[in-house]
Amino acid sequence: AILDTFQPQAGADWTVLTRRLARPEMSSALRRASKEAVAYIRLGGDEGRRLKNFNSSQLSAVAAALSRRLTMIQGPPGTGKTTVGAAVVLGYAHMARSTSPSARVLACAFSNEGADNLAEAILSNGLEIVRVGRPSAMNPNLYNHTLEVAIERNPEASRKVEEAREAGRIYRRVPNSKNRNAATTAVRESVWACQVAATAALRRADVVVSTCIGAADPRILASCGIYPDDDSAPPVNDLHAADPDASKTPPG
């Protein structure tokens, strides 16, 4: 549809142009990783990770998705679209590792239910995920894989949050300027610590799963080094504590 909006130039080969747009230039390492992933999925995994058996059309969809910019997979309910999508994510995770140690996969679905179904299918393939979004809107079975739980389980973030709560209690008991400044500083430090913990969790995961809207979560953006303003960026030393490679190219 996009190509139809352009006026063809004399001598232009639209067939070649369409193929170039559909199939991006890939490095030899990425092409090799793509072929390895397709072969692995076709074999149904290995002894450590068993995958579901795919039919020929499903394997074709996986192979296409791992070699093209955009692949649209259509099918009635119950035909395995989510399972195929999880296999594609597995392939991309392998390709990401082959490209850069900091590269990660972002998998999105239109609704929370769809994102939960995709997350469970990805988990069944043995990948580590972080589910981003409101835990109350998610499947309870995924609670331990949420970003909120990852932050709560981070010792430094938990300590800073408790310090902020205590500073707030002190200020409410004795509301003077000294205690107000202490409480403000403690809250700011707790926010930074939670962001560092979120960045560490997101960069450890193989796949980050969210809804399409949830993909704009500031914590996901921050894990890629994108901040709306300088005040929201954690101190550089804290970023290095979360990830020694934080100063290098952020995850794609």
C-alpha positions in Angstrom: 0.0 0.0 0.0 2.9 2.4 0.8 4.5 1.7 -2.6 1.2 2.7 -4.4 1.5 6.2 -3.0 4.7 6.9 -4.9 4.8 7.7 -8.6 7.0 5.2 -10.4 10.1 6.6 -12.0 11.2 5.7 -15.5 13.0 2.4 -15.5 12.2 1.6 -11.9 12.0 -2.1 -11.1 9.2 -2.2 -8.5 9.6 -6.0 -8.0 13.2 -5.5 -6.9 12.3 -2.5 -4.8 9.5 -4.4 -3.0 11.8 -7.2 -2.2 14.5 -4.9 -0.9 11.9 -3.2 1.4 10.6 -6.5 2.6 14.0 -8.1 3.1 16.4 -5.7 4.8 20.2 -6.0 4.4 21.4 -8.4 7.1 25.0 -9.0 8.3 26.4 -12.4 7.7 26.2 -13.1 11.5 22.6 -12.1 11.6 21.7 -14.2 8.5 23.5 -17.2 10.1 21.6 -16.7 13.4 18.3 -16.5 11.5 19.0 -19.7 9.7 20.1 -21.4 13.0 16.9 -20.3 14.7 14.7 -21.6 11.9 16.5 -24.9 11.9 16.2 -25.2 15.6 12.5 -24.5 15.6 12.0 -26.9 12.7 13.7 -29.7 14.7 11.3 -28.9 17.7 14.1 -27.8 20.0 16.4 -30.1 21.9 16.6 -32.2 25.1 16.7 -29.0 27.2 13.9 -27.2 25.5 11.1 -29.0 23.7 9.0 -26.9 21.3 5.6 -27.7 19.8 5.6 -29.3 16.4 4.8 -26.9 13.6 3.2 -27.6 10.2 4.7 -26.4 6.9 2.6 -23.2 6.8 3.6 -22.3 10.4 7.3 -22.9 9.7 7.0 -20.7 6.6 5.5 -18.0 8.7 8.4 -18.3 11.2 11.0 -18.2 8.5 9.5 -15.2 6.9 9.2 -13.3 10.1 12.9 -13.9 10.9 14.1 -12.5 7.6 11.7 -9.6 6.8 10.9 -6.2 8.2 7.2 -6.9 8.5 5.3 -10.2 8.4 1.5 -10.4 8.8 0.3 -13.8 10.0 -3.4 -14.4 9.6 -5.5 -17.3 10.7 -8.8 -18.2 12.4 -8.9 -18.8 16.2 -7.1 -22.0 17.3 -4.6 -22.2 14.4 -1.6 -21.5 16.5 -0.9 -17.8 15.9 0.3 -17.2 19.4 2.5 -20.3 19.4 4.0 -19.2 16.1 4.5 -15.7 17.5 6.3 -17.1 20.5 8.6 -19.2 18.2 9.3 -16.0 16.2 10.3 -14.3 19.5 12.6 -17.2 20.3 14.3 -16.8 17.0 14.7 -13.1 17.5 16.1 -13.7 21.0 18.8 -15.9 19.4 19.5 -13.3 16.7 19.7 -10.5 19.4 22.3 -12.5 21.3 24.3 -13.0 18.1 24.1 -9.3 17.4 24.9 -7.7 20.7 25.0 -8.8 24.4 22.8 -5.8 25.3 20.2 -6.4 22.6 16.7 -7.4 23.8 13.4 -8.3 22.2 10.2 -6.3 22.8 7.1 -8.3 22.2 3.7 -6.4 22.2 0.1 -7.3 21.9 -3.0 -5.1 21.5 -4.6 -6.1 24.8 -3.5 -7.2 28.3 -5.0 -10.6 27.6 -3.1 -10.9 24.4 0.1 -9.9 26.0 -0.4 -12.4 28.8 -1.1 -15.2 26.4 2.1 -14.3 24.4 4.1 -14.0 27.6 3.0 -17.5 28.8 3.9 -19.0 25.3 7.3 -17.3 25.4 7.9 -18.7 28.9 7.0 -22.2 27.8 9.9 -21.8 25.3 12.4 -21.3 28.1 13.1 -17.6 27.8 13.3 -15.2 30.6 10.7 -12.4 30.4 9.7 -9.3 32.2 6.0 -8.4 31.9 5.5 -4.6 32.0 2.2 -3.1 32.9 -0.3 -2.9 35.8 -0.1 -6.2 37.7 -3.8 -5.9 38.6 -4.6 -6.1 34.9 -2.5 -9.2 34.2 -2.9 -12.9 34.6 -2.0 -13.7 38.3 0.2 -16.6 37.0 2.6 -14.0 35.6 2.9 -12.0 38.8 6.4 -13.2 39.6 7.5 -12.1 36.1 6.3 -8.5 36.4 8.6 -5.5 36.5 7.1 -4.4 39.9 8.1 -7.7 41.5 11.6 -7.4 40.1 11.9 -3.9 41.6 10.5 -5.1 45.0 13.1 -7.9 45.1 16.0 -5.5 44.4 17.7 -5.0 47.8 18.9 -1.5 47.1 15.6 -0.3 45.8 13.7 -1.9 48.7 16.1 -0.1 51.2 15.7 3.3 49.5 11.9 3.0 49.4 11.8 2.1 53.1 14.2 5.1 53.9 11.8 7.4 52.0 8.8 6.0 54.0 10.6 6.6 57.2 11.7 10.1 56.2 8.1 10.8 55.4 6.9 9.6 58.7 9.4 11.8 60.5 8.4 14.8 58.5 4.7 14.3 59.4 5.6 14.0 63.0 7.9 17.1 63.0 7.1 19.2 59.9 10.1 21.5 59.8 12.3 22.5 56.8 15.1 20.2 57.8 12.8 17.1 57.8 11.0 18.3 54.6 14.4 18.5 52.8 15.4 15.1 54.1 12.1 13.5 53.0 12.4 15.1 49.5 15.9 13.8 49.1 14.9 10.4 50.3 12.0 10.2 47.9 14.2 11.3 45.0 16.8 8.7 45.8 14.1 6.0 46.1 12.8 6.9 42.6 16.3 6.7 41.2 17.0 3.4 42.9 13.7 1.9 41.6 14.6 3.1 38.1 18.0 1.5 38.3 16.4 -1.7 39.5 14.0 -1.6 36.6 16.8 -1.0 34.1 18.7 -3.9 35.5 15.7 -6.3 35.4 14.8 -5.2 31.8 18.4 -5.7 30.6 18.7 -9.1 32.2 15.5 -10.4 30.5 15.6 -12.1 27.1 12.2 -10.6 26.2 10.2 -7.6 27.5 6.4 -8.1 27.1 3.8 -5.4 27.2 0.7 -4.0 25.4 1.3 -1.7 22.5 0.5 1.3 24.7 2.6 -0.1 27.5 5.7 -0.2 25.2 5.9 3.6 25.9 6.4 2.9 29.6 9.1 5.4 30.8 11.0 2.6 32.5 11.3 0.7 29.2 12.5 4.0 27.5 14.9 4.6 30.4 16.4 1.1 30.0 17.3 2.2 26.5 18.9 5.4 27.7 15.9 7.6 26.7 14.7 10.1 29.3 12.1 12.9 29.0 14.4 15.3 30.9 17.7 15.2 32.7 16.1 15.2 36.1 14.6 11.7 35.4 17.9 10.2 34.6 19.5 8.2 37.4 23.1 9.2 38.4 25.7 7.7 36.1 27.3 5.7 39.0 23.9 4.0 39.7 23.5 3.1 36.0 26.9 1.4 36.1 25.9 -0.5 39.2 22.8 -1.8 37.3 24.8 -2.7 34.2 28.5 -2.3 33.7 27.8 -1.8 29.9 25.4 1.1 30.6 27.7 3.6 28.9 27.7 1.5 25.7 25.0 1.2 23.1 21.7 0.6 24.9 19.5 -2.4 24.1 17.7 -2.3 20.8 
